[in-house]
Structures are given as structure tokens and as C-alpha cells.
């Protein structure tokens, strides 16, 4: 009988999570693809059978595919944008413009049919526009069969061949990928520079490639016995004979993309993590950094445990760390990372990219519209995980910090004072500078969460992050979905925070304007709001005997207050309003007995000028 309440609780939680998605339909795909590599020509032939299920209430008479490789041609949108933006990414710059015909990338669709009938299509750079043979009705499934040829570009950005470290193939964004159609309509965004959005589905991928290549992919290998070498020879460089091809067959359930890489000199090792999943490590052995890669598995196992505790439990059976790409880039069940790094950098990039398994791979927000929900949330979690690893001596020379988010705040402050900040609601490709995009998505996005912890409290924040994961995993959450979870968890109204922090460039700037120095039984303190954005206020008063008291003034817009932190006595003050330029309160202590008054000693509130946040008796008269 005692189990009944627990069963009911579990049922209620499940129903609650499903109810949250009740009005948010999403499409479904099932890819079966076979590709045949022509290594001497750096080309391949592909076939694709795509089962597309239209779960929307709309009838669709057209569909769109991404053809990412077409970006790697002179005068493409990516090329023009990278040559004209104010601060070009050095990895791209004018490199696409310089590509010779045999170095360029392209995908050429040869045929496309729907349910056995010919479909008409037009290639518009990186988007394939398809007029369907017959409409796709609501709640129905159609079969699209495609044949295409492709050329792998010289690696410039993420995808391609022969990267700077000599890896032969980094195969991301390599296939015609169905664009997403959601409650906002079609998202047929051209590939200009960054970020992706996909439909959840199952992938069945067969790769036929020369026998001397070892293939690693974001999927479960189906035919290890047929392969006959490589994965069972852990940690060894296996020189395989060239000539005949081998068939590598992978399946991946419930993901929105598929990545693979291949190289003749790849070596492979694996461990079973403490959560039961298998972690794979694939790199070029004998290049001078084997010792670092050999230490990486145990560290990533420990990191995975911290990630599961912080973000929610990893949902898949395997994960691959693969040398390749042009830095670090995330995909379902895998990442491509460059391998020749100092130990702390190798661990750092491996932690960051693995954390994308949560923020974008299991919580599939639209990266183009909300890149901060991907990069910012990942950077927030990365700070927590790396700080714990550093405390345990697993980050090389990097030491643990009292405030692990300090670097994110520095990045945000630089952005806010640069004069080039744009709202985080800006489309990822439309930022005027790469700097503004990067600091907004990564730094300001991370501060969004760490500052939210300041508003709702650490315990509530961490519970809320787990609730967000368990409610929205394998769906496409937007900013409002996230903030509603936090409102439910905290009991506070938080839309004011999202509106100001995400949709504007308003800054936070408070100061201690005056402290009453008259010899009275109490001391009047006046706080001035100089910035446009209002926040709840925490003012810590330190007495001359060392005791501290926290004075807490909630923001009226919150309709409540955060829980008491038992670490320090707290005096609850009346609410203050966002329209008020000043806020005053009485400290029931004589001014001569006060050693210091400070606004937010935790520095979790992103006040852009903290020099006037502290008052001490030796301070000059402030008013």
C-alpha cells in the first residue's frame, strides 16, 4: 500500500509533462540512407528514403531540404557574408572565395519522388524547394525517395575533408536534410554561418568506403562482425589495406541529425561509463598527443556523472568523441573536436560539446532563433562541471573558483560596454558582428541562468533545470516554455526578466547613493537605479563586530520573494518598483557600528558598474 502514493506521483509527473506538450505538435522523420564514397574523387553517391509524418493541423503542398555543402562555393551567402561582416571568422574569411572547383562542396539532387510519383524541385543555393506530387494531409505519412551526388569540400567550417590536423573526413551537414515545419511555419533558413534546427526521427545510415578507413559516427554500429577489425583492437593503430570497400551500418533512434568521420589512421578506445552508457574515443594515434587522449576517458566518465546530476540523465546508450572539424562542434551522440590541445583545453572542449547532448540534442530548441538557449545553457553547465573537475584535480592546471561563472560575466560586461550589443532575440545569422553574436549567445546566455539563480535561489534553480529537462526533452522548447517552468518551480512571476534580458539591451546598474551619517538609532540607506533594467536587491550590511545581515527588497514584478538562505539572517524589505529611480530603507543599527554596506556581494547580479556598490565609513560623502 505504501507504494501507491509513489506510483500516483510518478503518473501525475508523466501526465504533467505530456500536458505541457499537448498543444505543441511536432513533425517526425525516418531516414534510411546509403552512400558510396569515391575517395580518389572526394565525391559520393547517395540514396535516401524519408518517411515524413505531418503531425501538424495543416495540409502541406511543398517541403524544403537543407543542402549545406552548397555553402562552400564562391559567392554563396556564407562566402559573401564572411567577406563583408565587420569581424570575419578567421577560419572562413575569404577562404571559400579561393576554393578551386575540385575543392568546393556541392550536393546535386538527381531525382526525387513522393509515393512513387515524380516531385518537382529547384535548388536555391543551400535550400532545395520541392513542389509535392500530392499534398501531405494532417496526421499522415508520405514517402520521399531521393538520389543525389555530392562533393566533399576542403574543410573550412565544421564539415569537409583534410582538416588542419590531417583528418580525412569530417562529415557533418553532409546529406539533404528536411527543414522543420513547426507552429511558426517553415524554417527553411539558408546556411549562412551558424546554428541548426532539425526534426526528431530515426536514422539508418550505411556508408560504403575504402577498406583502409575507420569510420566513427553518432550512432550504434550494427555490423561489427562484418567490419572485422578496428573496434575490437582497442588503442592500436590498424593499418588496413586499401582497395575493396567495407560497409559500415549505423542506426540512431530519436535524434535530429547524424554525423560521421573517417580516417585511415584513426585509433579507437572505449569505456563503459558509470551511468551504463559507452563512451568512445577516436583520434589519430602517434601525433604527439596520445597521452592526453588516453587520460580523457576517465575524466569524461566523471564529467558525465556530474552532467547527469546537474542537467538530467543522458538518454542514449553511446557517445563518441571524434577528432575532426575545426575546433569543437556538437551533434547527436557525437562531437567533432580538434585533438592537438593542452590537457585543460582538451577536457574543456570535450565537456562543452558533450553538454550539448542536453541543450540542443535532447532539448531541441531552434538554434537559429534562440542560440543562447543552446550555447548559453551549455556554457552555464560547463562552468559547473569544469569547476567540479578542477576541484578534483582533473582540469590540468586550472583551479576551482568561488564563482565559476566569472568568465561569463566578464564577457557580458565587455559586450554591454562595447556599444555593439544587440538583443539576444536577434536571429543568429543577422548579428552585425561575430563578436556580438558570440558574447550574446555564450556569455550573456550563461549569465541569463546564473543571474536567474540570484533571483529564485540556488536550490530552486537547480530543481528547475531538472524539471525543464524532464518536461521538454525530445521536444522543441522556446524561451517562454523555459521561463514558465521556472515560474512553476519558484512560484514567482518571471516574464519581466525574460523580456528585459532577452529582448532588449537594457543594463543593470545600481549604486549606494547615500548613507545617513547622523548619530541616530537607525541608518537610512538610499539606493539609486542608474540602469534601465530593474532587479530584486540584496544589500548586505556588515557590522563592526563582523556579523552580517542581509536586507532583501523583492522586485514588485516578481509577486513574491525567493526563499531564505540559511547562511545569513535576512530582513525582508517592502517591494520596490521598476519605475522608481531610488529606493530607501532603514538599517536598525547606528551608522558608527556599520563597517560596510554592499549591494550583492555574490556578484551574481550583472551590475555593469560595481565600483559604487560598496559603502564604508571611510567613503566620501555620496550625496
DAHU-V437102 format. One record per pair of residues at least 12 apart in sequence whose ideal C-beta (glycine too) atoms are under 6 Angstrom apart, sorted by the first residue. I is the first residue (numbers start at 1). J is the second residue. Records with the same first field share a line. If there is no record, write none. Layout:
I: J / J
This chain:
17: 471
20: 471
21: 475
25: 55 / 56
27: 55 / 181 / 199
28: 53 / 201
29: 52 / 178 / 199 / 201
30: 51 / 201 / 202
31: 50 / 203
32: 49 / 204
33: 48 / 205
34: 47 / 206
35: 207
36: 208
37: 209
39: 210
42: 152 / 161
43: 151
44: 150
45: 149
46: 148
47: 147
48: 146
49: 145
50: 144
51: 141 / 143
52: 142
53: 141
54: 136 / 140
57: 138
59: 135 / 137
60: 136
61: 132 / 135
62: 130 / 131 / 132
63: 130
64: 127 / 129 / 179 / 188
65: 128 / 176 / 178
66: 177
67: 107 / 126 / 128 / 176
68: 126 / 173 / 191
69: 105 / 106 / 107 / 150
70: 106 / 107 / 125 / 126
71: 126 / 191
72: 96 / 104 / 105 / 153
73: 104
74: 97
77: 190 / 192
78: 192
79: 96 / 97
81: 192
86: 433
87: 433 / 434 / 435
89: 434
91: 157 / 326
92: 156 / 157
95: 156
103: 154
104: 153
105: 151 / 153
106: 151
107: 148 / 150
108: 149
109: 128 / 148
110: 147 / 148
111: 147
112: 146
113: 145
114: 132 / 133 / 142 / 144
115: 142 / 143
117: 133
119: 132 / 133
125: 190
126: 190 / 191
127: 188 / 190
155: 170
158: 172 / 325 / 329
159: 172 / 173
165: 338 / 340
167: 263 / 323 / 324
168: 262 / 263
169: 261 / 262
170: 261 / 324 / 325 / 336
171: 260
172: 259
178: 199
180: 197 / 199
189: 368
192: 429
193: 429
194: 428
195: 367 / 368 / 371 / 428
196: 367
197: 366 / 367 / 368
198: 256 / 257
199: 256
200: 254 / 256
202: 253
203: 252 / 258
204: 251
205: 250 / 258
206: 247 / 249
207: 248
208: 245 / 247
209: 245 / 262
210: 242 / 245
211: 240 / 244 / 246
212: 240 / 242 / 264
213: 262 / 264
214: 230 / 266
215: 248 / 260 / 262
216: 261 / 282 / 320 / 322
217: 250 / 260
218: 258 / 259 / 331 / 332 / 333 / 334
219: 250 / 251 / 252
220: 251
221: 250
222: 249 / 251
223: 249
231: 268
234: 269
235: 269
237: 267 / 285
255: 332
256: 364
257: 331 / 332
259: 331 / 334
261: 322 / 324
265: 284
266: 282
267: 285
268: 282
269: 281
271: 297
273: 301 / 304
274: 305
275: 308
277: 317
278: 318
279: 300 / 319
280: 320
281: 297 / 321
282: 322
283: 323 / 339
284: 323
289: 339 / 340
292: 343 / 346
299: 347 / 394
300: 350
303: 351 / 385
306: 385 / 388
310: 381 / 384
311: 358 / 381 / 469
312: 466 / 469
315: 362
316: 333
319: 333
320: 334
321: 350
322: 334 / 336
323: 339
324: 336
328: 349 / 353
330: 353 / 356
332: 361
335: 353
337: 349
343: 396
344: 395 / 396 / 398
347: 395
351: 382 / 385 / 386
352: 382
355: 378 / 381 / 382
356: 378
359: 374 / 377 / 378
360: 374
362: 473
363: 472 / 477
364: 476
365: 477
368: 428
371: 428 / 441
372: 424 / 441 / 445
375: 441 / 442 / 445
376: 445 / 446 / 448
379: 442 / 446
380: 446 / 449
383: 404 / 405
387: 400 / 404
405: 450
408: 443 / 446 / 447
409: 447
411: 439 / 443
412: 443 / 444 / 447
413: 608
415: 439
416: 507 / 608
420: 433 / 436
421: 505
422: 436
423: 503 / 504 / 505
424: 440 / 502
425: 502 / 503
447: 606
448: 501
450: 604
451: 604 / 606
454: 604 / 605
456: 490 / 562
457: 562 / 563
460: 489 / 490
463: 489
464: 485 / 486 / 489
467: 485 / 489
468: 482 / 485
479: 498
483: 498
491: 560
492: 558 / 560
493: 558 / 559
496: 557
500: 533
506: 532 / 533
507: 531 / 608
508: 531 / 533 / 535 / 606 / 607
509: 530 / 531 / 607 / 608 / 609
510: 527 / 529 / 599 / 607
511: 528 / 612
512: 615
513: 526 / 528 / 622
514: 526 / 622 / 623
515: 615
517: 591
522: 586 / 588
523: 587 / 591
524: 586
525: 585 / 587
526: 582 / 584
527: 583
528: 582
529: 581
534: 555 / 578
535: 605
536: 554 / 555
537: 553
538: 552 / 600
539: 551 / 599
540: 598 / 601
541: 587 / 597
542: 595 / 596
543: 593
544: 593 / 595
548: 568
549: 569
550: 568 / 570
551: 571 / 573
552: 570 / 572
553: 573 / 576
554: 575
556: 575 / 577
573: 585
596: 616
597: 615
598: 614
599: 613
